[in-house]
Amino acid sequence: MRWGELFDDLEAQYAAARDAEWVAEIGDRARREVGMVRLVDRLRPAVGQPLVLRVAGAGAIEGALVSVGPDWLLIAEVAGREALVSTHALLSIGGLAAQSASAQATGAVAARLTLAFALRGVVRDRSAVTLSYTDGSTTTGTLDRVGADFVEIAEHPPGEARRRGAVRAVRTVPFTALALARRA
């Protein structure tokens, strides 16, 4: 009788230890999975939702999230404008729901739609823009070209077309200094 009780007790201790180990492993796996979530994975499910962004050099931006790229987001601002925001200039995002998209949900093509790609679209349509920098300054003009990690803007007065006589200067801006771009 005593041997049976001893074995029952040992078996119960083993089961409790196994259960505790399993619970700890589940917690570790959950933390590891959350640790693999990228900002873009948090943002993709929020497309269409209102957000409040704090952007270095540009302050608060409120509006609906229109689109997300690997290093940018497009916001339809409450004021009626659109802002192409560099994620490198983001200080905080308010309004995100709890869900995240899986990293595997990003396709190979979507992963290549970088800030440079988005800015090249603005170069193609030749529309005037205002660039806001992370230090709070701005430049208005027309984007001339986009490199791998920079953009060049021909500075001219707002409302004027990019004509040789209107261009005051051409400025090269590294992406690390760019907070956002708005069509002027």
Beta strands, then each sheet from edge to edge (+ up, - down):
strand 1: 50-55
strand 2: 59-68
strand 3: 72-77
strand 4: 82-86
strand 5: 90-94
strand 6: 128-133
strand 7: 138-146
strand 8: 150-155
strand 9: 169-174
strand 10: 178-183
sheet 1: 5+ 1- 2+ 3- 4+ 10- 6+ 7- 8+ 9-
end
